């Protein structure tokens, strides 16, 4: 059997693409690679490293409530950084963008910089220890 495959894409349900797309465009620093209305949902997709990150909005179906990592499903989405120096650069970039974050938190397994998108989805920049 082949090695387990890498993650190809992640799709996040958002309440308003008109708010989320510009926010993610600023954060990522690139335009989406796809913007399509499928009929069942509209999605806008960004290429982040080698992974596609999609934002989905289901028309006619309101989002029940703000995201919470305390419900079954997604806890958070983490973007990999090479080291703590890169995390410090991202902390400065989040400050420039006016995005509230929790500062860099150290743990035995690495360092993280947590923040949230307009729908309260938990996001993180993460670097391994060392």
Buried (B, 14 or more C-beta within 10 A) or exposed (E): EEEEEEEEEEEBBBBEBEEBBEBBBEBBEEEBEEEEEEEEBBBBBBBBEEBBBBBBBBEEEEEEEEBEEEEEEBEBBBBBBEEBEBBBEBBEBBEEEEBEBEEBEEEEEBBBBBBBBBBEBBBBBBBEEE
